[in-house]
Amino acid sequence: MLASRMPTSTVEDYVKAIYLLAQESPTGEATVARLAASLGVTKGTVTAMVRKLREAGLAEAERYGGITLRPKGERLAIDMLRRHRLVEVFLV
């Protein structure tokens, strides 16, 4: 579904948020609650998007467990962070 085309800005936002939350977490995982709070959406919205990310091969999630990025999702998150940092440097 998502894997066959360019990721949307929403997908990029979720992947980036999962990456950053996992970096902060001692378990290396993001949670639905923290992801919802970080993005300002409901837990149900996060659950639906995480399902789409799993189907696209970008993330893994256990029912009632943590959310982690697969290598493809992690590459997308790192590429986004690099792009954002380059834009920030250019603008400053």
Backbone as a chain_set.jsonl record, in Angstrom:
{"seq": "MLASRMPTSTVEDYVKAIYLLAQESPTGEATVARLAASLGVTKGTVTAMVRKLREAGLAEAERYGGITLRPKGERLAIDMLRRHRLVEVFLV", "coords": {"N": [[0.819, -1.187, 0.0], [1.514, 1.57, 1.123], [4.133, 1.244, 0.493], [4.592, 1.229, -2.226], [4.649, 3.771, -3.23], [5.623, 7.254, -2.908], [6.224, 8.287, 0.443], [3.709, 9.862, 2.423], [3.345, 13.118, 3.97], [2.247, 12.725, 6.453], [2.879, 10.05, 7.026], [5.643, 10.331, 7.107], [5.837, 12.052, 9.342], [4.933, 10.351, 11.406], [6.843, 8.256, 11.3], [9.182, 9.648, 11.883], [8.541, 10.577, 14.473], [8.241, 8.133, 15.854], [10.853, 7.174, 15.65], [12.313, 9.155, 17.113], [11.073, 8.967, 19.668], [11.67, 6.326, 20.303], [14.426, 6.52, 20.528], [14.635, 7.973, 22.873], [13.572, 6.264, 24.749], [14.171, 3.791, 27.269], [13.715, 1.165, 26.551], [13.892, 1.179, 23.86], [11.705, 1.462, 22.269], [8.703, 2.945, 20.971], [5.583, 4.021, 22.363], [2.017, 3.645, 21.983], [0.553, 5.537, 23.435], [2.48, 7.559, 24.056], [3.223, 8.283, 21.474], [0.8, 9.257, 20.469], [0.442, 11.478, 22.165], [2.704, 12.958, 21.458], [2.206, 13.601, 18.778], [-0.214, 14.833, 18.909], [-2.68, 13.555, 18.493], [-5.388, 11.104, 18.633], [-5.314, 7.944, 20.433], [-6.52, 5.937, 18.964], [-6.241, 6.87, 16.355], [-3.482, 6.712, 16.082], [-3.146, 3.939, 16.327], [-4.432, 3.041, 13.988], [-2.757, 4.179, 12.014], [-0.311, 2.977, 12.625], [-0.886, 0.373, 11.951], [-1.04, 0.655, 9.161], [1.61, 1.409, 8.681], [2.904, -0.935, 9.425], [1.912, -2.682, 7.462], [3.131, -1.546, 5.253], [5.707, -2.2, 5.668], [7.324, -0.606, 7.237], [7.31, -0.403, 10.006], [7.146, -2.217, 13.141], [4.913, -3.711, 15.417], [3.695, -4.872, 18.462], [0.69, -6.235, 19.728], [-0.663, -4.312, 22.23], [1.905, -3.629, 22.918], [5.231, -2.315, 22.372], [6.317, -0.037, 19.756], [8.382, -0.321, 17.003], [10.769, 0.653, 14.519], [11.279, -0.803, 11.336], [14.162, -1.691, 9.331], [13.824, -0.284, 6.858], [11.991, 1.731, 7.594], [13.489, 3.039, 9.517], [15.589, 4.05, 7.961], [14.14, 5.894, 6.42], [13.316, 7.682, 8.435], [15.797, 8.661, 9.379], [16.798, 9.845, 7.048], [14.899, 11.89, 6.752], [15.338, 13.399, 9.101], [17.928, 14.301, 8.582], [17.478, 15.881, 6.276], [15.792, 17.854, 7.385], [17.518, 19.023, 9.228], [19.465, 20.065, 7.5], [17.96, 21.996, 6.137], [17.352, 23.679, 8.296], [19.947, 24.601, 8.944], [20.561, 25.944, 6.587], [18.624, 27.961, 6.638], [19.346, 29.399, 8.888]], "CA": [[0.0, 0.0, 0.0], [2.366, 2.747, 1.197], [5.476, 0.913, 0.026], [4.728, 1.376, -3.665], [4.683, 5.176, -3.624], [6.328, 8.144, -1.983], [5.508, 8.433, 1.712], [3.035, 11.137, 2.642], [3.912, 13.881, 5.092], [1.754, 12.099, 7.682], [3.724, 8.871, 7.253], [6.952, 10.848, 7.529], [5.704, 12.548, 10.717], [4.853, 9.205, 12.316], [8.123, 7.549, 11.308], [10.119, 10.504, 12.612], [8.159, 10.571, 15.897], [8.583, 6.812, 16.398], [12.315, 7.131, 15.757], [12.757, 10.006, 18.221], [10.591, 8.411, 20.929], [12.435, 5.104, 20.568], [15.756, 6.941, 20.968], [14.509, 8.449, 24.257], [13.067, 5.202, 25.608], [15.149, 2.792, 27.687], [13.42, -0.102, 25.876], [14.115, 1.35, 22.429], [10.411, 1.371, 21.598], [7.711, 3.99, 21.206], [4.286, 3.476, 22.762], [0.88, 4.313, 21.359], [0.204, 6.709, 24.243], [3.484, 8.616, 23.87], [3.144, 8.714, 20.085], [-0.414, 10.079, 20.367], [0.717, 12.751, 22.828], [3.721, 13.661, 20.678], [1.644, 14.088, 17.52], [-1.463, 15.549, 19.17], [-3.8, 12.809, 17.929], [-5.92, 10.102, 19.557], [-4.677, 6.627, 20.394], [-7.127, 5.202, 17.857], [-5.611, 7.345, 15.124], [-2.132, 6.121, 16.073], [-3.294, 2.503, 16.069], [-4.745, 2.869, 12.564], [-1.58, 4.499, 11.212], [0.707, 1.955, 12.875], [-1.284, -0.776, 11.133], [-0.614, 0.976, 7.796], [3.071, 1.37, 8.651], [3.267, -2.361, 9.435], [1.602, -3.232, 6.132], [4.097, -0.994, 4.304], [7.036, -2.696, 6.004], [8.107, 0.455, 7.865], [7.328, -0.524, 11.465], [6.649, -3.433, 13.768], [4.23, -3.408, 16.669], [3.008, -5.963, 19.133], [-0.569, -5.801, 20.34], [-0.417, -3.812, 23.592], [3.344, -3.557, 23.145], [5.929, -1.177, 21.818], [6.407, 0.16, 18.314], [9.746, -0.115, 16.543], [10.902, 0.807, 13.075], [12.048, -1.787, 10.592], [15.275, -0.976, 8.687], [13.303, 0.639, 5.846], [11.419, 2.866, 8.311], [14.575, 3.762, 10.17], [16.267, 4.826, 6.907], [13.272, 7.021, 6.092], [13.386, 8.633, 9.547], [17.126, 9.286, 9.393], [16.849, 10.743, 5.884], [14.074, 13.063, 7.063], [16.035, 14.218, 10.1], [19.042, 14.964, 7.889], [16.909, 16.943, 5.438], [15.311, 18.933, 8.244], [18.686, 19.722, 9.788], [20.062, 20.856, 6.412], [17.093, 23.161, 5.918], [17.558, 24.569, 9.437], [21.252, 25.236, 8.789], [20.457, 26.869, 5.447], [17.795, 29.104, 7.026], [20.015, 30.155, 9.938]], "C": [[0.867, 1.256, 0.0], [3.732, 2.505, 0.565], [5.666, 1.211, -1.456], [4.814, 2.828, -4.116], [5.441, 5.995, -2.583], [5.535, 8.267, -0.686], [4.875, 9.824, 1.824], [3.685, 11.862, 3.811], [3.445, 13.29, 6.418], [2.589, 10.874, 8.021], [5.092, 9.315, 7.736], [6.909, 11.343, 8.962], [5.69, 11.394, 11.718], [6.199, 8.488, 12.424], [9.157, 8.35, 12.099], [9.821, 10.478, 14.116], [8.502, 9.228, 16.546], [10.087, 6.719, 16.61], [12.798, 7.923, 16.974], [12.311, 9.456, 19.574], [11.35, 7.14, 21.297], [13.839, 5.444, 21.063], [15.736, 7.376, 22.434], [14.18, 7.329, 25.242], [14.163, 4.221, 25.997], [14.926, 1.437, 26.996], [13.676, -0.023, 24.374], [12.842, 1.26, 21.609], [9.584, 2.616, 21.897], [6.428, 3.3, 21.667], [3.181, 4.262, 22.076], [0.552, 5.6, 22.118], [1.191, 7.86, 24.029], [3.46, 9.16, 22.453], [1.932, 9.621, 19.881], [-0.18, 11.448, 20.989], [1.695, 13.602, 22.021], [3.131, 14.307, 19.421], [0.332, 14.852, 17.7], [-2.674, 14.896, 18.527], [-4.295, 11.794, 18.954], [-5.166, 8.782, 19.415], [-5.231, 5.786, 19.252], [-6.526, 5.586, 16.515], [-4.215, 6.754, 14.987], [-2.21, 4.639, 15.726], [-3.562, 2.246, 14.59], [-3.521, 3.135, 11.694], [-0.483, 3.465, 11.419], [0.382, 0.692, 12.081], [-0.837, -0.553, 9.684], [0.904, 0.923, 7.66], [3.581, -0.076, 8.661], [3.055, -2.975, 8.066], [2.601, -2.757, 5.081], [5.524, -1.456, 4.593], [7.927, -1.656, 6.663], [8.259, 0.28, 9.368], [6.853, -1.905, 11.887], [6.001, -3.029, 15.077], [3.562, -4.663, 17.187], [1.717, -5.417, 19.714], [-0.299, -5.493, 21.812], [1.069, -3.744, 23.931], [3.932, -2.321, 22.498], [5.941, -1.175, 20.299], [7.863, 0.42, 17.971], [9.741, 0.034, 15.027], [11.686, -0.357, 12.501], [13.167, -1.02, 9.89], [14.828, 0.052, 7.645], [12.716, 1.904, 6.495], [12.48, 3.709, 8.986], [15.356, 4.602, 9.149], [15.454, 6.058, 6.528], [13.354, 8.092, 7.178], [14.718, 9.377, 9.565], [17.28, 10.248, 8.221], [16.052, 12.021, 6.144], [14.771, 13.991, 8.049], [17.2, 14.968, 9.466], [18.542, 16.119, 7.038], [16.467, 18.126, 6.277], [16.477, 19.725, 8.841], [19.381, 20.574, 8.731], [19.256, 22.113, 6.142], [17.282, 24.161, 7.05], [18.889, 25.322, 9.317], [21.206, 26.278, 7.688], [19.686, 28.127, 5.857], [18.456, 29.97, 8.089], [21.247, 30.778, 9.337]], "O": [[0.951, 1.941, -1.019], [4.408, 3.447, 0.152], [6.795, 1.424, -1.899], [5.037, 3.081, -5.3], [5.84, 5.493, -1.532], [4.306, 8.344, -0.716], [5.441, 10.82, 1.375], [4.481, 11.281, 4.548], [4.174, 13.35, 7.409], [2.967, 10.681, 9.176], [5.639, 8.736, 8.674], [7.838, 11.088, 9.73], [6.354, 11.454, 12.753], [6.639, 8.153, 13.524], [9.915, 7.788, 12.889], [10.736, 10.369, 14.932], [9.002, 9.196, 17.67], [10.54, 6.233, 17.646], [13.595, 7.425, 17.768], [13.086, 9.475, 20.53], [11.639, 6.905, 22.47], [14.385, 4.745, 21.916], [16.712, 7.17, 23.156], [14.478, 7.436, 26.431], [14.993, 3.854, 25.166], [15.864, 0.65, 26.874], [13.676, -1.046, 23.69], [12.884, 1.014, 20.404], [9.746, 3.253, 22.938], [6.22, 2.12, 21.385], [3.382, 5.397, 21.644], [0.302, 6.637, 21.502], [0.78, 9.005, 23.842], [3.651, 10.358, 22.243], [2.027, 10.64, 19.197], [-0.558, 12.467, 20.411], [1.531, 14.817, 21.914], [3.509, 15.417, 19.047], [-0.175, 15.45, 16.751], [-3.588, 15.583, 18.069], [-3.696, 11.638, 20.019], [-4.48, 8.537, 18.423], [-4.498, 5.01, 18.638], [-6.327, 4.737, 15.645], [-3.814, 6.343, 13.898], [-1.422, 4.146, 14.919], [-2.981, 1.333, 14.003], [-3.271, 2.4, 10.739], [0.211, 3.113, 10.465], [1.288, 0.017, 11.592], [-0.315, -1.47, 9.05], [1.426, 0.451, 6.65], [4.562, -0.401, 7.993], [3.912, -3.703, 7.564], [2.889, -3.48, 4.126], [6.445, -1.136, 3.842], [9.15, -1.795, 6.656], [9.231, 0.762, 9.95], [6.25, -2.649, 11.113], [6.472, -2.122, 15.764], [2.943, -5.416, 16.434], [1.661, -4.265, 20.143], [0.233, -6.329, 22.542], [1.445, -3.797, 25.103], [3.212, -1.396, 22.125], [5.621, -2.171, 19.651], [8.505, 1.279, 18.575], [8.815, -0.41, 14.349], [12.643, -0.836, 13.11], [13.121, 0.21, 9.859], [15.399, 1.139, 7.564], [12.922, 3.012, 6.0], [12.387, 4.936, 9.024], [15.739, 5.734, 9.441], [16.009, 7.14, 6.336], [13.452, 9.28, 6.871], [14.75, 10.594, 9.749], [17.827, 11.34, 8.377], [16.495, 13.114, 5.789], [14.796, 15.208, 7.864], [17.433, 16.136, 9.777], [19.112, 17.21, 7.068], [16.735, 19.275, 5.925], [16.418, 20.951, 8.943], [19.837, 21.679, 9.026], [19.826, 23.185, 5.94], [17.364, 25.364, 6.802], [18.951, 26.527, 9.558], [21.75, 27.372, 7.838], [20.055, 29.235, 5.467], [18.157, 31.161, 8.182], [21.989, 31.474, 10.03]]}, "num_chains": 1, "name": "protein.A"}
